[in-house]
Amino acid sequence: MKELKDDPLYQDLKERFDKLEYKIDRIANLILQRDGKETYPEFIKKHYKEHTPTMQGFQPDIQSELDERMYKESQSITGGEFSDWYNGLTPEEIESYKRIYGH
């Protein structure tokens, strides 16, 4: 552990983390002072509208057999494989993917 304490990179990261931790604590204290014992999730729910749908509410927009195939394939791809899979799609398959997921 002593070796880490002497490492300049470690010191820099620790200093950044400490500053960030202080800022988070400061924000939390300001929220508590202003709204009186309101928790962070309560604050978010009260002051921010949900802009993106949750995964539980997601409904794929499937309009064709190609959409059905693309949806099944995309659900079976793991994170590390996704980039290669997506980059190998035809223009029609990309349009189908965008239609299914809305982007």
A tleap script that builds the chain and sets N, CA, C and O, in Angstrom:
source leaprc.protein.ff14SB
mol = sequence {
  NMET LYS GLU LEU LYS ASP ASP PRO LEU TYR
  GLN ASP LEU LYS GLU ARG PHE ASP LYS LEU
  GLU TYR LYS ILE ASP ARG ILE ALA ASN LEU
  ILE LEU GLN ARG ASP GLY LYS GLU THR TYR
  PRO GLU PHE ILE LYS LYS HIE TYR LYS GLU
  HIE THR PRO THR MET GLN GLY PHE GLN PRO
  ASP ILE GLN SER GLU LEU ASP GLU ARG MET
  TYR LYS GLU SER GLN SER ILE THR GLY GLY
  GLU PHE SER ASP TRP TYR ASN GLY LEU THR
  PRO GLU GLU ILE GLU SER TYR LYS ARG ILE
  TYR GLY CHIE
}
set mol.1.N position { 0.830 -1.195 0.000 }
set mol.1.CA position { 0.000 0.000 0.000 }
set mol.1.C position { 0.868 1.250 0.000 }
set mol.1.O position { 0.507 2.266 -0.594 }
set mol.2.N position { 2.024 1.170 0.674 }
set mol.2.CA position { 2.906 2.331 0.738 }
set mol.2.C position { 3.362 2.739 -0.654 }
set mol.2.O position { 3.537 3.926 -0.928 }
set mol.3.N position { 3.558 1.756 -1.539 }
set mol.3.CA position { 3.980 2.067 -2.895 }
set mol.3.C position { 2.921 2.899 -3.617 }
set mol.3.O position { 3.260 3.818 -4.363 }
set mol.4.N position { 1.654 2.590 -3.404 }
set mol.4.CA position { 0.576 3.353 -4.041 }
set mol.4.C position { 0.537 4.790 -3.547 }
set mol.4.O position { 0.323 5.714 -4.331 }
set mol.5.N position { 0.739 4.977 -2.266 }
set mol.5.CA position { 0.678 6.319 -1.698 }
set mol.5.C position { 1.743 7.230 -2.283 }
set mol.5.O position { 1.569 8.448 -2.316 }
set mol.6.N position { 2.831 6.656 -2.741 }
set mol.6.CA position { 3.913 7.437 -3.329 }
set mol.6.C position { 3.742 7.633 -4.835 }
set mol.6.O position { 4.459 8.432 -5.437 }
set mol.7.N position { 2.818 6.928 -5.437 }
set mol.7.CA position { 2.594 6.993 -6.883 }
set mol.7.C position { 1.849 8.285 -7.239 }
set mol.7.O position { 0.774 8.537 -6.695 }
set mol.8.N position { 2.400 9.109 -8.143 }
set mol.8.CA position { 1.738 10.364 -8.515 }
set mol.8.C position { 0.353 10.149 -9.128 }
set mol.8.O position { -0.558 10.941 -8.886 }
set mol.9.N position { 0.188 9.095 -9.911 }
set mol.9.CA position { -1.116 8.808 -10.507 }
set mol.9.C position { -2.134 8.500 -9.416 }
set mol.9.O position { -3.266 8.980 -9.465 }
set mol.10.N position { -1.735 7.709 -8.443 }
set mol.10.CA position { -2.611 7.386 -7.322 }
set mol.10.C position { -2.994 8.660 -6.575 }
set mol.10.O position { -4.161 8.860 -6.240 }
set mol.11.N position { -2.027 9.508 -6.318 }
set mol.11.CA position { -2.292 10.751 -5.604 }
set mol.11.C position { -3.269 11.639 -6.374 }
set mol.11.O position { -4.173 12.232 -5.786 }
set mol.12.N position { -3.082 11.725 -7.692 }
set mol.12.CA position { -3.969 12.526 -8.520 }
set mol.12.C position { -5.394 11.984 -8.490 }
set mol.12.O position { -6.351 12.737 -8.311 }
set mol.13.N position { -5.525 10.678 -8.667 }
set mol.13.CA position { -6.857 10.070 -8.639 }
set mol.13.C position { -7.512 10.204 -7.273 }
set mol.13.O position { -8.713 10.456 -7.179 }
set mol.14.N position { -6.730 10.039 -6.217 }
set mol.14.CA position { -7.277 10.171 -4.872 }
set mol.14.C position { -7.764 11.598 -4.634 }
set mol.14.O position { -8.828 11.807 -4.051 }
set mol.15.N position { -6.990 12.567 -5.082 }
set mol.15.CA position { -7.382 13.966 -4.913 }
set mol.15.C position { -8.672 14.263 -5.682 }
set mol.15.O position { -9.561 14.943 -5.170 }
set mol.16.N position { -8.770 13.752 -6.911 }
set mol.16.CA position { -9.990 13.956 -7.698 }
set mol.16.C position { -11.192 13.290 -7.036 }
set mol.16.O position { -12.277 13.868 -6.973 }
set mol.17.N position { -10.993 12.087 -6.551 }
set mol.17.CA position { -12.077 11.366 -5.885 }
set mol.17.C position { -12.526 12.117 -4.635 }
set mol.17.O position { -13.724 12.259 -4.391 }
set mol.18.N position { -11.571 12.597 -3.848 }
set mol.18.CA position { -11.912 13.340 -2.629 }
set mol.18.C position { -12.712 14.600 -2.959 }
set mol.18.O position { -13.671 14.928 -2.260 }
set mol.19.N position { -12.320 15.309 -4.026 }
set mol.19.CA position { -13.056 16.509 -4.427 }
set mol.19.C position { -14.464 16.153 -4.882 }
set mol.19.O position { -15.425 16.848 -4.551 }
set mol.20.N position { -14.582 15.071 -5.639 }
set mol.20.CA position { -15.891 14.634 -6.109 }
set mol.20.C position { -16.766 14.209 -4.940 }
set mol.20.O position { -17.950 14.541 -4.889 }
set mol.21.N position { -16.186 13.483 -4.012 }
set mol.21.CA position { -16.930 13.042 -2.830 }
set mol.21.C position { -17.428 14.254 -2.039 }
set mol.21.O position { -18.555 14.258 -1.544 }
set mol.22.N position { -16.587 15.273 -1.924 }
set mol.22.CA position { -16.982 16.490 -1.212 }
set mol.22.C position { -18.153 17.160 -1.924 }
set mol.22.O position { -19.106 17.595 -1.278 }
set mol.23.N position { -18.088 17.245 -3.257 }
set mol.23.CA position { -19.157 17.883 -4.021 }
set mol.23.C position { -20.471 17.118 -3.876 }
set mol.23.O position { -21.532 17.726 -3.729 }
set mol.24.N position { -20.403 15.807 -3.916 }
set mol.24.CA position { -21.611 14.991 -3.752 }
set mol.24.C position { -22.204 15.197 -2.371 }
set mol.24.O position { -23.418 15.350 -2.234 }
set mol.25.N position { -21.360 15.204 -1.346 }
set mol.25.CA position { -21.839 15.456 0.016 }
set mol.25.C position { -22.464 16.838 0.129 }
set mol.25.O position { -23.487 17.010 0.792 }
set mol.26.N position { -21.854 17.813 -0.514 }
set mol.26.CA position { -22.373 19.193 -0.478 }
set mol.26.C position { -23.750 19.270 -1.137 }
set mol.26.O position { -24.657 19.914 -0.610 }
set mol.27.N position { -23.902 18.621 -2.274 }
set mol.27.CA position { -25.191 18.600 -2.965 }
set mol.27.C position { -26.243 17.918 -2.101 }
set mol.27.O position { -27.363 18.411 -1.969 }
set mol.28.N position { -25.881 16.796 -1.520 }
set mol.28.CA position { -26.827 16.079 -0.655 }
set mol.28.C position { -27.253 16.944 0.527 }
set mol.28.O position { -28.428 16.962 0.892 }
set mol.29.N position { -26.312 17.655 1.121 }
set mol.29.CA position { -26.641 18.542 2.245 }
set mol.29.C position { -27.548 19.687 1.806 }
set mol.29.O position { -28.480 20.046 2.524 }
set mol.30.N position { -27.288 20.254 0.649 }
set mol.30.CA position { -28.145 21.332 0.144 }
set mol.30.C position { -29.568 20.835 -0.105 }
set mol.30.O position { -30.539 21.530 0.193 }
set mol.31.N position { -29.677 19.643 -0.645 }
set mol.31.CA position { -31.006 19.072 -0.879 }
set mol.31.C position { -31.740 18.879 0.437 }
set mol.31.O position { -32.916 19.224 0.553 }
set mol.32.N position { -31.056 18.334 1.420 }
set mol.32.CA position { -31.687 18.112 2.722 }
set mol.32.C position { -32.094 19.424 3.381 }
set mol.32.O position { -33.159 19.506 3.992 }
set mol.33.N position { -31.264 20.440 3.264 }
set mol.33.CA position { -31.583 21.739 3.861 }
set mol.33.C position { -32.780 22.376 3.172 }
set mol.33.O position { -33.656 22.937 3.830 }
set mol.34.N position { -32.815 22.291 1.873 }
set mol.34.CA position { -33.869 22.961 1.118 }
set mol.34.C position { -35.211 22.239 1.227 }
set mol.34.O position { -36.250 22.869 1.424 }
set mol.35.N position { -35.179 20.929 1.099 }
set mol.35.CA position { -36.436 20.195 1.036 }
set mol.35.C position { -36.762 19.425 2.314 }
set mol.35.O position { -37.803 18.772 2.388 }
set mol.36.N position { -35.922 19.491 3.282 }
set mol.36.CA position { -36.202 18.851 4.552 }
set mol.36.C position { -36.279 17.337 4.503 }
set mol.36.O position { -37.353 16.765 4.315 }
set mol.37.N position { -35.160 16.707 4.669 }
set mol.37.CA position { -35.057 15.249 4.789 }
set mol.37.C position { -35.558 14.481 3.565 }
set mol.37.O position { -35.971 13.329 3.692 }
set mol.38.N position { -35.530 15.088 2.412 }
set mol.38.CA position { -35.941 14.405 1.195 }
set mol.38.C position { -34.771 13.557 0.699 }
set mol.38.O position { -33.646 14.048 0.610 }
set mol.39.N position { -35.025 12.301 0.379 }
set mol.39.CA position { -33.963 11.426 -0.109 }
set mol.39.C position { -33.642 11.763 -1.558 }
set mol.39.O position { -34.430 12.418 -2.242 }
set mol.40.N position { -32.494 11.317 -2.015 }
set mol.40.CA position { -32.092 11.586 -3.390 }
set mol.40.C position { -33.098 11.010 -4.397 }
set mol.40.O position { -33.505 11.730 -5.309 }
set mol.41.N position { -33.520 9.728 -4.267 }
set mol.41.CA position { -34.523 9.223 -5.218 }
set mol.41.C position { -35.826 10.027 -5.191 }
set mol.41.O position { -36.445 10.233 -6.235 }
set mol.42.N position { -36.242 10.477 -4.021 }
set mol.42.CA position { -37.452 11.300 -3.925 }
set mol.42.C position { -37.243 12.635 -4.651 }
set mol.42.O position { -38.132 13.115 -5.355 }
set mol.43.N position { -36.071 13.218 -4.473 }
set mol.43.CA position { -35.750 14.480 -5.133 }
set mol.43.C position { -35.813 14.332 -6.654 }
set mol.43.O position { -36.409 15.158 -7.344 }
set mol.44.N position { -35.193 13.271 -7.161 }
set mol.44.CA position { -35.177 13.031 -8.604 }
set mol.44.C position { -36.597 12.841 -9.119 }
set mol.44.O position { -36.978 13.439 -10.125 }
set mol.45.N position { -37.373 12.021 -8.443 }
set mol.45.CA position { -38.745 11.767 -8.871 }
set mol.45.C position { -39.580 13.043 -8.854 }
set mol.45.O position { -40.420 13.252 -9.730 }
set mol.46.N position { -39.350 13.886 -7.866 }
set mol.46.CA position { -40.122 15.109 -7.699 }
set mol.46.C position { -39.745 16.175 -8.731 }
set mol.46.O position { -40.621 16.884 -9.226 }
set mol.47.N position { -38.450 16.301 -9.064 }
set mol.47.CA position { -37.980 17.423 -9.866 }
set mol.47.C position { -37.637 17.105 -11.317 }
set mol.47.O position { -37.439 18.022 -12.115 }
set mol.48.N position { -37.564 15.841 -11.668 }
set mol.48.CA position { -37.186 15.483 -13.031 }
set mol.48.C position { -38.217 14.550 -13.636 }
set mol.48.O position { -38.674 13.599 -13.001 }
set mol.49.N position { -38.573 14.843 -14.878 }
set mol.49.CA position { -39.457 13.946 -15.605 }
set mol.49.C position { -38.604 12.853 -16.220 }
set mol.49.O position { -37.441 13.074 -16.558 }
set mol.50.N position { -39.184 11.680 -16.361 }
set mol.50.CA position { -38.467 10.577 -16.979 }
set mol.50.C position { -38.471 10.794 -18.490 }
set mol.50.O position { -39.534 10.887 -19.104 }
set mol.51.N position { -37.280 10.875 -19.086 }
set mol.51.CA position { -37.177 11.175 -20.508 }
set mol.51.C position { -37.009 9.929 -21.363 }
set mol.51.O position { -37.322 9.951 -22.553 }
set mol.52.N position { -36.529 8.867 -20.787 }
set mol.52.CA position { -36.326 7.658 -21.557 }
set mol.52.C position { -37.157 6.540 -20.943 }
set mol.52.O position { -37.279 6.453 -19.721 }
set mol.53.N position { -37.721 5.695 -21.776 }
set mol.53.CA position { -38.527 4.611 -21.225 }
set mol.53.C position { -37.661 3.603 -20.489 }
set mol.53.O position { -36.505 3.385 -20.848 }
set mol.54.N position { -38.219 3.001 -19.472 }
set mol.54.CA position { -37.490 1.968 -18.755 }
set mol.54.C position { -37.535 0.686 -19.568 }
set mol.54.O position { -38.390 0.521 -20.438 }
set mol.55.N position { -36.628 -0.203 -19.284 }
set mol.55.CA position { -36.601 -1.453 -20.023 }
set mol.55.C position { -37.886 -2.254 -19.794 }
set mol.55.O position { -38.317 -2.983 -20.688 }
set mol.56.N position { -38.507 -2.135 -18.616 }
set mol.56.CA position { -39.734 -2.877 -18.366 }
set mol.56.C position { -40.849 -2.398 -19.294 }
set mol.56.O position { -41.722 -3.187 -19.656 }
set mol.57.N position { -40.841 -1.127 -19.683 }
set mol.57.CA position { -41.884 -0.569 -20.523 }
set mol.57.C position { -41.562 -0.617 -22.006 }
set mol.57.O position { -42.361 -0.156 -22.821 }
set mol.58.N position { -40.415 -1.162 -22.373 }
set mol.58.CA position { -40.004 -1.177 -23.776 }
set mol.58.C position { -40.846 -2.157 -24.578 }
set mol.58.O position { -41.025 -3.305 -24.170 }
set mol.59.N position { -41.355 -1.715 -25.703 }
set mol.59.CA position { -42.074 -2.566 -26.644 }
set mol.59.C position { -41.421 -2.413 -28.010 }
set mol.59.O position { -41.439 -1.317 -28.571 }
set mol.60.N position { -40.842 -3.482 -28.564 }
set mol.60.CA position { -40.201 -3.363 -29.869 }
set mol.60.C position { -41.238 -3.081 -30.949 }
set mol.60.O position { -42.360 -3.583 -30.890 }
set mol.61.N position { -40.857 -2.276 -31.934 }
set mol.61.CA position { -41.728 -1.940 -33.058 }
set mol.61.C position { -41.431 -2.920 -34.192 }
set mol.61.O position { -40.604 -2.642 -35.061 }
set mol.62.N position { -42.104 -4.056 -34.176 }
set mol.62.CA position { -41.851 -5.106 -35.171 }
set mol.62.C position { -42.959 -5.055 -36.213 }
set mol.62.O position { -44.138 -5.224 -35.900 }
set mol.63.N position { -42.550 -4.815 -37.483 }
set mol.63.CA position { -43.527 -4.647 -38.558 }
set mol.63.C position { -43.350 -5.656 -39.691 }
set mol.63.O position { -44.143 -5.667 -40.633 }
set mol.64.N position { -42.322 -6.504 -39.614 }
set mol.64.CA position { -42.072 -7.445 -40.711 }
set mol.64.C position { -41.294 -8.650 -40.194 }
set mol.64.O position { -40.858 -8.688 -39.044 }
set mol.65.N position { -41.134 -9.641 -41.085 }
set mol.65.CA position { -40.333 -10.816 -40.732 }
set mol.65.C position { -38.875 -10.427 -40.501 }
set mol.65.O position { -38.204 -10.983 -39.632 }
set mol.66.N position { -38.393 -9.461 -41.291 }
set mol.66.CA position { -37.024 -8.982 -41.093 }
set mol.66.C position { -36.881 -8.359 -39.702 }
set mol.66.O position { -35.890 -8.598 -39.011 }
set mol.67.N position { -37.868 -7.564 -39.297 }
set mol.67.CA position { -37.835 -6.962 -37.959 }
set mol.67.C position { -37.804 -8.047 -36.890 }
set mol.67.O position { -37.052 -7.956 -35.919 }
set mol.68.N position { -38.621 -9.065 -37.076 }
set mol.68.CA position { -38.671 -10.174 -36.106 }
set mol.68.C position { -37.302 -10.851 -36.002 }
set mol.68.O position { -36.812 -11.114 -34.904 }
set mol.69.N position { -36.691 -11.131 -37.160 }
set mol.69.CA position { -35.368 -11.775 -37.169 }
set mol.69.C position { -34.327 -10.880 -36.515 }
set mol.69.O position { -33.517 -11.343 -35.712 }
set mol.70.N position { -34.350 -9.585 -36.863 }
set mol.70.CA position { -33.374 -8.659 -36.304 }
set mol.70.C position { -33.542 -8.546 -34.787 }
set mol.70.O position { -32.555 -8.488 -34.055 }
set mol.71.N position { -34.766 -8.516 -34.326 }
set mol.71.CA position { -35.008 -8.418 -32.889 }
set mol.71.C position { -34.456 -9.648 -32.169 }
set mol.71.O position { -33.772 -9.521 -31.153 }
set mol.72.N position { -34.752 -10.838 -32.696 }
set mol.72.CA position { -34.263 -12.073 -32.064 }
set mol.72.C position { -32.732 -12.123 -32.067 }
set mol.72.O position { -32.118 -12.491 -31.065 }
set mol.73.N position { -32.119 -11.751 -33.195 }
set mol.73.CA position { -30.654 -11.756 -33.268 }
set mol.73.C position { -30.056 -10.754 -32.282 }
set mol.73.O position { -29.110 -11.071 -31.560 }
set mol.74.N position { -30.611 -9.554 -32.257 }
set mol.74.CA position { -30.035 -8.509 -31.395 }
set mol.74.C position { -30.161 -8.866 -29.917 }
set mol.74.O position { -29.319 -8.468 -29.112 }
set mol.75.N position { -31.193 -9.604 -29.556 }
set mol.75.CA position { -31.370 -9.998 -28.161 }
set mol.75.C position { -30.408 -11.114 -27.760 }
set mol.75.O position { -30.150 -11.317 -26.573 }
set mol.76.N position { -29.877 -11.839 -28.748 }
set mol.76.CA position { -28.966 -12.943 -28.430 }
set mol.76.C position { -27.494 -12.516 -28.443 }
set mol.76.O position { -26.623 -13.294 -28.054 }
set mol.77.N position { -27.213 -11.295 -28.885 }
set mol.77.CA position { -25.839 -10.790 -28.970 }
set mol.77.C position { -25.390 -10.276 -27.608 }
set mol.77.O position { -26.141 -9.581 -26.923 }
set mol.78.N position { -24.162 -10.620 -27.217 }
set mol.78.CA position { -23.621 -10.093 -25.961 }
set mol.78.C position { -22.934 -8.759 -26.241 }
set mol.78.O position { -22.649 -8.428 -27.392 }
set mol.79.N position { -22.674 -8.007 -25.193 }
set mol.79.CA position { -22.082 -6.672 -25.324 }
set mol.79.C position { -20.811 -6.640 -26.140 }
set mol.79.O position { -20.635 -5.752 -26.974 }
set mol.80.N position { -19.934 -7.577 -25.921 }
set mol.80.CA position { -18.654 -7.581 -26.623 }
set mol.80.C position { -18.782 -7.924 -28.097 }
set mol.80.O position { -17.919 -7.559 -28.895 }
set mol.81.N position { -19.852 -8.624 -28.468 }
set mol.81.CA position { -20.054 -9.032 -29.852 }
set mol.81.C position { -20.855 -8.012 -30.647 }
set mol.81.O position { -20.884 -8.064 -31.877 }
set mol.82.N position { -21.506 -7.084 -29.952 }
set mol.82.CA position { -22.472 -6.204 -30.614 }
set mol.82.C position { -21.861 -5.375 -31.730 }
set mol.82.O position { -22.435 -5.297 -32.816 }
set mol.83.N position { -20.735 -4.768 -31.497 }
set mol.83.CA position { -20.132 -3.880 -32.490 }
set mol.83.C position { -19.867 -4.606 -33.804 }
set mol.83.O position { -20.208 -4.103 -34.875 }
set mol.84.N position { -19.257 -5.793 -33.724 }
set mol.84.CA position { -18.982 -6.561 -34.944 }
set mol.84.C position { -20.283 -6.976 -35.626 }
set mol.84.O position { -20.395 -6.927 -36.851 }
set mol.85.N position { -21.267 -7.384 -34.820 }
set mol.85.CA position { -22.548 -7.794 -35.383 }
set mol.85.C position { -23.208 -6.623 -36.102 }
set mol.85.O position { -23.640 -6.757 -37.247 }
set mol.86.N position { -23.285 -5.474 -35.431 }
set mol.86.CA position { -23.952 -4.303 -36.011 }
set mol.86.C position { -23.228 -3.816 -37.267 }
set mol.86.O position { -23.874 -3.472 -38.257 }
set mol.87.N position { -21.912 -3.786 -37.235 }
set mol.87.CA position { -21.134 -3.322 -38.385 }
set mol.87.C position { -21.256 -4.256 -39.584 }
set mol.87.O position { -20.964 -3.855 -40.711 }
set mol.88.N position { -21.684 -5.494 -39.356 }
set mol.88.CA position { -21.869 -6.459 -40.438 }
set mol.88.C position { -23.261 -6.450 -41.035 }
set mol.88.O position { -23.539 -7.229 -41.946 }
set mol.89.N position { -24.150 -5.587 -40.547 }
set mol.89.CA position { -25.521 -5.549 -41.048 }
set mol.89.C position { -25.602 -4.857 -42.402 }
set mol.89.O position { -24.802 -3.977 -42.720 }
set mol.90.N position { -26.586 -5.275 -43.191 }
set mol.90.CA position { -26.858 -4.608 -44.467 }
set mol.90.C position { -27.621 -3.316 -44.177 }
set mol.90.O position { -28.136 -3.146 -43.071 }
set mol.91.N position { -27.705 -2.399 -45.152 }
set mol.91.CA position { -28.487 -1.172 -44.935 }
set mol.91.C position { -29.947 -1.455 -44.556 }
set mol.91.O position { -30.517 -0.739 -43.732 }
set mol.92.N position { -30.554 -2.484 -45.144 }
set mol.92.CA position { -31.935 -2.834 -44.811 }
set mol.92.C position { -32.037 -3.328 -43.361 }
set mol.92.O position { -32.986 -3.001 -42.650 }
set mol.93.N position { -31.058 -4.109 -42.943 }
set mol.93.CA position { -31.062 -4.614 -41.565 }
set mol.93.C position { -30.858 -3.481 -40.564 }
set mol.93.O position { -31.458 -3.488 -39.490 }
set mol.94.N position { -30.020 -2.512 -40.907 }
set mol.94.CA position { -29.803 -1.360 -40.025 }
set mol.94.C position { -31.094 -0.561 -39.884 }
set mol.94.O position { -31.446 -0.144 -38.781 }
set mol.95.N position { -31.803 -0.346 -40.992 }
set mol.95.CA position { -33.086 0.362 -40.925 }
set mol.95.C position { -34.076 -0.395 -40.049 }
set mol.95.O position { -34.808 0.206 -39.264 }
set mol.96.N position { -34.092 -1.700 -40.187 }
set mol.96.CA position { -34.970 -2.539 -39.367 }
set mol.96.C position { -34.604 -2.397 -37.890 }
set mol.96.O position { -35.482 -2.235 -37.042 }
set mol.97.N position { -33.316 -2.458 -37.589 }
set mol.97.CA position { -32.853 -2.328 -36.202 }
set mol.97.C position { -33.283 -0.981 -35.625 }
set mol.97.O position { -33.766 -0.909 -34.495 }
set mol.98.N position { -33.105 0.079 -36.400 }
set mol.98.CA position { -33.476 1.409 -35.934 }
set mol.98.C position { -34.979 1.518 -35.701 }
set mol.98.O position { -35.423 2.161 -34.750 }
set mol.99.N position { -35.756 0.886 -36.572 }
set mol.99.CA position { -37.208 0.919 -36.413 }
set mol.99.C position { -37.622 0.169 -35.138 }
set mol.99.O position { -38.492 0.628 -34.398 }
set mol.100.N position { -37.000 -0.972 -34.892 }
set mol.100.CA position { -37.330 -1.782 -33.720 }
set mol.100.C position { -37.048 -1.018 -32.429 }
set mol.100.O position { -37.890 -0.972 -31.532 }
set mol.101.N position { -35.863 -0.422 -32.341 }
set mol.101.CA position { -35.420 0.193 -31.088 }
set mol.101.C position { -35.624 1.698 -31.040 }
set mol.101.O position { -35.357 2.319 -30.011 }
set mol.102.N position { -36.089 2.294 -32.124 }
set mol.102.CA position { -36.370 3.727 -32.101 }
set mol.102.C position { -35.144 4.611 -32.177 }
set mol.102.O position { -35.223 5.788 -31.827 }
set mol.103.N position { -34.016 4.089 -32.618 }
set mol.103.CA position { -32.806 4.920 -32.801 }
set mol.103.C position { -31.912 4.329 -33.863 }
set mol.103.O position { -30.852 4.883 -34.157 }
savepdb mol mol.pdb
quit
